[in-house]
């Protein structure tokens, strides 16, 4: 383990090592995806299956 980019989690007999940079990147990607859904959803262009409706 090196630096502040990794974190150990000990859960009973299991030990997990987290790459904190990867965690931050995934969080940013999820927030960007959520923001996109909010914008498109506010316009009423999203169907229940997550596909964008065609404007006819």
GULOKOL-398722 format. One record per residue: residue number from 1; residue in one letter; x, y, z of N, C-alpha, C in turn. Coordinates in Angstrom, 1 decimal. Layout:
<pts>
seq:NUM type:a n.east:X n.north:Y n.up:Z ca.east:X ca.north:Y ca.up:Z c.east:X c.north:Y c.up:Z
...
</pts>
This chain:
<pts>
seq:1 type:x n.east:0.9 n.north:-1.2 n.up:0.0 ca.east:0.0 ca.north:0.0 ca.up:0.0 c.east:0.9 c.north:1.2 c.up:0.0
seq:2 type:x n.east:0.5 n.north:2.2 n.up:-0.8 ca.east:1.3 ca.north:3.4 ca.up:-0.8 c.east:0.4 c.north:4.7 c.up:-0.8
seq:3 type:x n.east:0.8 n.north:5.6 n.up:-0.1 ca.east:0.2 ca.north:6.9 ca.up:-0.1 c.east:-1.3 c.north:6.9 c.up:0.4
seq:4 type:x n.east:-2.0 n.north:8.0 n.up:0.1 ca.east:-3.3 ca.north:8.2 ca.up:0.5 c.east:-4.3 c.north:7.7 c.up:-0.5
seq:5 type:x n.east:-3.9 n.north:7.0 n.up:-1.6 ca.east:-4.8 ca.north:6.6 ca.up:-2.6 c.east:-5.4 c.north:5.2 c.up:-2.4
seq:6 type:x n.east:-5.0 n.north:4.6 n.up:-1.2 ca.east:-5.5 ca.north:3.3 ca.up:-0.9 c.east:-6.0 c.north:3.2 c.up:0.5
seq:7 type:x n.east:-7.0 n.north:2.3 n.up:0.7 ca.east:-7.6 ca.north:2.2 ca.up:2.0 c.east:-7.9 c.north:0.8 c.up:2.3
seq:8 type:x n.east:-7.5 n.north:0.3 n.up:3.5 ca.east:-7.8 ca.north:-1.1 ca.up:3.9 c.east:-9.1 c.north:-1.1 c.up:4.7
seq:9 type:x n.east:-9.9 n.north:-2.1 n.up:4.5 ca.east:-11.1 ca.north:-2.3 ca.up:5.3 c.east:-11.0 c.north:-3.8 c.up:5.8
seq:10 type:x n.east:-11.1 n.north:-3.9 n.up:7.1 ca.east:-11.1 ca.north:-5.2 ca.up:7.7 c.east:-12.5 c.north:-5.6 c.up:8.2
seq:11 type:x n.east:-13.0 n.north:-6.7 n.up:7.7 ca.east:-14.4 ca.north:-7.1 ca.up:8.1 c.east:-14.3 c.north:-8.5 c.up:8.5
seq:12 type:x n.east:-14.2 n.north:-8.7 n.up:9.8 ca.east:-14.0 ca.north:-10.1 ca.up:10.3 c.east:-12.7 c.north:-10.7 c.up:9.8
seq:13 type:x n.east:-12.8 n.north:-11.8 n.up:9.0 ca.east:-11.6 ca.north:-12.4 ca.up:8.5 c.east:-11.3 c.north:-11.9 c.up:7.1
seq:14 type:x n.east:-12.2 n.north:-11.1 n.up:6.5 ca.east:-12.0 ca.north:-10.5 ca.up:5.2 c.east:-11.2 c.north:-9.2 c.up:5.2
seq:15 type:x n.east:-10.3 n.north:-9.0 n.up:4.3 ca.east:-9.6 ca.north:-7.8 ca.up:4.2 c.east:-9.8 c.north:-7.2 c.up:2.8
seq:16 type:x n.east:-10.2 n.north:-6.0 n.up:2.6 ca.east:-10.4 ca.north:-5.4 ca.up:1.3 c.east:-9.5 c.north:-4.2 c.up:1.2
seq:17 type:x n.east:-9.0 n.north:-4.0 n.up:0.0 ca.east:-8.1 ca.north:-2.9 ca.up:-0.3 c.east:-8.8 c.north:-2.0 c.up:-1.4
seq:18 type:x n.east:-9.1 n.north:-0.8 n.up:-1.1 ca.east:-9.8 ca.north:0.1 ca.up:-2.0 c.east:-8.8 c.north:1.1 c.up:-2.6
seq:19 type:x n.east:-9.0 n.north:1.3 n.up:-3.9 ca.east:-8.2 ca.north:2.3 ca.up:-4.6 c.east:-9.1 c.north:3.5 c.up:-4.6
seq:20 type:x n.east:-8.7 n.north:4.5 n.up:-3.8 ca.east:-9.5 ca.north:5.7 ca.up:-3.5 c.east:-9.7 c.north:6.6 c.up:-4.8
seq:21 type:x n.east:-8.7 n.north:6.6 n.up:-5.6 ca.east:-8.8 ca.north:7.3 ca.up:-6.9 c.east:-9.9 c.north:6.7 c.up:-7.8
seq:22 type:x n.east:-10.0 n.north:5.4 n.up:-7.8 ca.east:-11.0 ca.north:4.8 ca.up:-8.6 c.east:-12.4 c.north:5.0 c.up:-8.0
seq:23 type:x n.east:-12.5 n.north:5.1 n.up:-6.6 ca.east:-13.7 ca.north:5.4 ca.up:-6.0 c.east:-14.2 c.north:6.8 c.up:-6.3
seq:24 type:x n.east:-13.2 n.north:7.7 n.up:-6.3 ca.east:-13.6 ca.north:9.1 ca.up:-6.6 c.east:-14.0 c.north:9.3 c.up:-8.1
seq:25 type:x n.east:-13.3 n.north:8.6 n.up:-9.0 ca.east:-13.7 ca.north:8.6 ca.up:-10.4 c.east:-15.1 c.north:8.0 c.up:-10.6
seq:26 type:x n.east:-15.4 n.north:6.9 n.up:-10.0 ca.east:-16.7 ca.north:6.3 ca.up:-10.2 c.east:-17.8 c.north:7.2 c.up:-9.6
seq:27 type:x n.east:-17.5 n.north:7.9 n.up:-8.5 ca.east:-18.5 ca.north:8.8 ca.up:-7.9 c.east:-18.8 c.north:10.0 c.up:-8.8
seq:28 type:x n.east:-17.7 n.north:10.5 n.up:-9.4 ca.east:-17.9 ca.north:11.6 ca.up:-10.4 c.east:-18.7 c.north:11.2 c.up:-11.6
seq:29 type:x n.east:-18.4 n.north:10.0 n.up:-12.1 ca.east:-19.1 ca.north:9.5 ca.up:-13.3 c.east:-20.6 c.north:9.3 c.up:-12.9
seq:30 type:x n.east:-20.9 n.north:8.7 n.up:-11.7 ca.east:-22.3 ca.north:8.5 ca.up:-11.3 c.east:-23.0 c.north:9.9 c.up:-11.1
seq:31 type:x n.east:-22.3 n.north:10.9 n.up:-10.6 ca.east:-22.9 ca.north:12.2 ca.up:-10.4 c.east:-23.2 c.north:12.8 c.up:-11.7
seq:32 type:x n.east:-22.3 n.north:12.7 n.up:-12.7 ca.east:-22.6 ca.north:13.2 ca.up:-14.0 c.east:-23.7 c.north:12.5 c.up:-14.7
seq:33 type:x n.east:-23.8 n.north:11.2 n.up:-14.5 ca.east:-25.0 ca.north:10.5 ca.up:-15.1 c.east:-26.3 c.north:10.9 c.up:-14.5
seq:34 type:x n.east:-26.3 n.north:11.1 n.up:-13.1 ca.east:-27.5 ca.north:11.5 ca.up:-12.4 c.east:-27.9 c.north:12.9 c.up:-12.9
seq:35 type:x n.east:-26.9 n.north:13.8 n.up:-13.1 ca.east:-27.2 ca.north:15.2 ca.up:-13.5 c.east:-27.9 c.north:15.1 c.up:-14.9
seq:36 type:x n.east:-27.3 n.north:14.3 n.up:-15.8 ca.east:-27.9 ca.north:14.1 ca.up:-17.2 c.east:-29.3 c.north:13.6 c.up:-17.1
seq:37 type:x n.east:-29.6 n.north:12.7 n.up:-16.3 ca.east:-31.0 ca.north:12.2 ca.up:-16.1 c.east:-31.9 c.north:13.2 c.up:-15.6
seq:38 type:x n.east:-31.4 n.north:14.0 n.up:-14.7 ca.east:-32.3 ca.north:15.1 ca.up:-14.1 c.east:-32.6 c.north:16.1 c.up:-15.2
seq:39 type:x n.east:-31.7 n.north:16.5 n.up:-16.0 ca.east:-31.9 ca.north:17.5 ca.up:-17.1 c.east:-32.8 c.north:16.9 c.up:-18.1
seq:40 type:x n.east:-32.6 n.north:15.7 n.up:-18.6 ca.east:-33.4 ca.north:15.1 ca.up:-19.7 c.east:-34.8 c.north:14.8 c.up:-19.1
seq:41 type:x n.east:-34.8 n.north:14.3 n.up:-17.9 ca.east:-36.1 ca.north:14.0 ca.up:-17.2 c.east:-37.0 c.north:15.2 c.up:-17.1
seq:42 type:x n.east:-36.4 n.north:16.3 n.up:-16.8 ca.east:-37.1 ca.north:17.6 ca.up:-16.6 c.east:-37.7 c.north:18.0 c.up:-17.9
seq:43 type:x n.east:-37.1 n.north:17.6 n.up:-19.0 ca.east:-37.6 ca.north:18.0 ca.up:-20.3 c.east:-38.7 c.north:17.0 c.up:-20.8
seq:44 type:x n.east:-38.9 n.north:15.9 n.up:-20.0 ca.east:-39.9 ca.north:14.9 ca.up:-20.3 c.east:-39.6 c.north:14.0 c.up:-21.5
seq:45 type:x n.east:-38.3 n.north:13.8 n.up:-21.7 ca.east:-37.9 ca.north:13.0 ca.up:-22.9 c.east:-37.4 c.north:11.6 c.up:-22.5
seq:46 type:x n.east:-37.6 n.north:11.2 n.up:-21.3 ca.east:-37.1 ca.north:9.9 ca.up:-20.9 c.east:-38.2 c.north:8.9 c.up:-20.7
seq:47 type:x n.east:-38.1 n.north:7.7 n.up:-21.3 ca.east:-39.1 ca.north:6.7 ca.up:-21.1 c.east:-38.8 c.north:5.9 c.up:-19.9
seq:48 type:x n.east:-39.7 n.north:4.9 n.up:-19.6 ca.east:-39.5 ca.north:4.1 ca.up:-18.4 c.east:-38.3 c.north:3.2 c.up:-18.5
seq:49 type:x n.east:-37.9 n.north:2.9 n.up:-19.8 ca.east:-36.8 ca.north:2.0 ca.up:-20.0 c.east:-35.5 c.north:2.7 c.up:-20.1
seq:50 type:x n.east:-35.5 n.north:4.0 n.up:-19.9 ca.east:-34.3 ca.north:4.8 ca.up:-19.9 c.east:-33.9 c.north:5.3 c.up:-21.3
seq:51 type:x n.east:-34.7 n.north:5.0 n.up:-22.3 ca.east:-34.3 ca.north:5.4 ca.up:-23.6 c.east:-35.0 c.north:6.8 c.up:-23.9
seq:52 type:x n.east:-34.3 n.north:7.6 n.up:-24.7 ca.east:-34.8 ca.north:8.9 ca.up:-25.1 c.east:-35.9 c.north:8.8 c.up:-26.1
seq:53 type:x n.east:-37.1 n.north:9.5 n.up:-25.8 ca.east:-38.2 ca.north:9.4 ca.up:-26.8 c.east:-37.9 c.north:10.3 c.up:-28.0
seq:54 type:x n.east:-38.4 n.north:9.8 n.up:-29.1 ca.east:-38.3 ca.north:10.6 ca.up:-30.3 c.east:-39.4 c.north:11.6 c.up:-30.4
seq:55 type:x n.east:-39.1 n.north:12.8 n.up:-30.7 ca.east:-40.0 ca.north:13.9 ca.up:-30.8 c.east:-40.7 c.north:13.8 c.up:-32.1
seq:56 type:x n.east:-42.0 n.north:13.6 n.up:-32.1 ca.east:-42.7 ca.north:13.5 ca.up:-33.4 c.east:-43.7 c.north:14.7 c.up:-33.6
</pts>
